[in-house]
Every structure is written in C-alpha cells, then in structure tokens.
Amino acid sequence: MASNTFDIVTAFNKKGYILNYCEKLFEKNNYKEKTLFKDMPERMVFETEIWMIGAKIRPEIAKMKKDKRSDLLLQEILTIVQTKKYRKGRESFVMLLHYFSDIPSIVNVLEILLEDNELYGFAVSELNKLKFYRYTEKIKSLLENEKTGWIKQELKRNLQNAWCIYE
C-alpha cells in the first residue's frame, strides 16, 4: 500500500490489496468511536472505516460486466466477510455478494451468514436480491425475535416470496 488512500483500480487488480488495506485499518483504528447520542451502541472506528471500503467498491462492481468480476475479487470479499474481528465493517462486503450470482456457492455462503448475529439481516437481503427463498425455517426463527425494522421487512419479504413459490 503505497499511500494512505484506497485505490479502487489496484483493489480490482492486485491480489490481497483489499484484505491488506482492511487489516491496516483494523490495526490503526482499533479503538471506540465517540458517540454523538447517549443511547447509541458502541462501535469501533475500524468498523466504519472497513465498511466504507466495501461501500466504495459497490458502485464500481455494479458497473462491471459479470465476466469482468474476477474470482480474485470474490475471494477477497469472502475472506473479509469471514473475518469476524472486522465486526460490522463486514456488512458492506456482504452487500456485494449478489453481484456474483452466477457463482452457485454464493447461496451457501449466505446460508452460513444467517447464523452470524452481525450479518444475518444483510444475508437475507442478498438472498432476496437473488430470489432465493429456501431457508424458511431459519428465516421464521430469526423473525420471531427481530426488533430492527428493516431486517424484519427483509425476513418477511423472503417468507412471503417463499410461500408464493413453494406452496
């Protein structure tokens, strides 16, 4: 990493660049953010910084043709998603998975993420984008205790579409 700024061109062309960048952000920013509001949940600075990297990748990957999205890029995204120490910073990387809809194992990754307390809402959202509605039992159990509005909506949407297809 020659400079301190994230280079999107290098990210798409150099193996390990995104992961190394995220790791440096983790090491440099491993402390709590100051909260603006009294009841706001605590968050580590690196979570926001890593989240922003995934957010920078999203518009670029959306413009790419499917055949230009490399396995190398996917492997980096999957590695970051599976690196639990990045906590909520991984959310924006989960939001990239539907761009790899032609890879059958993506659905399996999303199924695994349904078990991740920090990412399951994003996993369900991606399953909805992929029009994949086969995890109804797990989705029902998540919906029973869900309090967050947007996640509740994604869970309900998945179940409604599943019932339309499978009943």
N, C-alpha and C positions, 0 to 999 in steps of 0.2 A: 504494500500500500504506500505509494509514493507521497500522496498528500492526505490531508485530513478530510477531504470531501469525497463523498461516494460517487464513483464514476460508473454510470449505467452501461456504457459501451464495454468497459472492462468486465463488468459484472456478467454480461452475457457471453463473454469470450474467454475468460481466464478461469480455469479450474481452481476452486477454493476461495476465490475472491470474496464472494458474499459471506460465506461462513467465517473467513478470517476477519472481515470487517465487523461482523456481529460480535465476534469474540473480543475484538479490541474495544468495542463499545461496552461490552459486559465488564471487562476489566477496568476500564476508565470510569464508568458511571455506576458502579455498584454501591449506591447509597440511596437513601429515601428522598423522594421529591418533597418539596414543600407544598402543602395543600392550601388551596385558596379558601376552601369551605370546611367548616368544622366536622361534618359527618362524612366527608369524602374518604373513600378507602385509601389506605397507604399504597403507594406504588413506588417501585424503584426507578431511578432515572433511566437506566439501561432499557427498561421495558418500552418506554416511549420512543427512545432512540432506535431500537431494533424494529419496533412497529413501523416507524417512518421509512425504513429501508424497504420493507415489503410494499408499503404504500407508493413508493417511488417506482418500484418495478411494475406495479399493476397496469398503469396506462400504457407502458411500453410493450408489455407482453400482450395486452389486448389488441394492439395494432399489428402484431406479428401474425404471419400466416402459420397455421398449425405445423407445417413441415419445417418451419424455421425455429420452432421451440425445441431446444435441444434436451437430450437425456441428461447432459451435464447440468443444465439449469434445474431440471426437475430433481435431480439427486441432491443438489444444494438446498433447494426448497424443502425437500423431505427431511434432510438432516437437521435443518433449523427447526422445523415443526416438531421433530422428535427430541430436541434438546430442551429438556424440561427446565433447566436453570434460566432460560430466557423468558420464562413465565408468560405473561400476557403479550409480550413482544412478538410471540409466535402467531398471534391472531391474524395479522395482515398476510402472513405467508400461507395460512390455511385458505384465505380468500383467493389465492392464486390457483388452487388445485383444479377447479373446474375448467381452466384453460388447457388442461391435459386430459380432456375427456376421452380421447382416443386410446389412452393407456388403461387397460382393464383393471390393473391393480390399484388405481386411484380410489375406487369404491371401497376396496379392502382397507386402505389407509384411513378413509373417512369413517369406516365402521369402528376401527380401533380408537379413533379420536372421540367417538361417542362416549368412551369411558374416561376421557380426560376432563376433569371438572373445570378447567380454564378454557377449553376449546370446543366443547360439545355443541354449543349454540352455532358456532361458525361451521362446524362439520355438518350439521343438519341443513344449514343454509346452502352449503355446497351440494349436498345430496339433492336438495330441491332444484337447484340450477341444473343438475344432471338428470333430473326427472327420475330419480332412483328412490323407490318407496318400499323397500323390502324389510326394513328393521322395525316393524310396527310395535313389537313387544317392548323393545328398548325405548323407542320414542314415547310410548304410552307411559312407561315408568318415569322417564325424565319429565314429562308434562305434569305428572301428579304433584311434584314438589317445586315446580318452576315458579319463580316470582318476577323475573325480568321480562318486561312486556314484549320486546322484540323477539326474544328467544321463544317465549310462549307462542307467538304468532307463527314462527317458523316450524315449531313442533306440530301445531295444529294443521298448518298447511300441508305438511308431509303426511299426516294421518288422513286428512281429507282426500288427498290425491291417491293415497294407497287404497282407501276404501272404494274410490271410483274405479280403480283398475282391477283390484283383486276380489271384489265382491260380486 
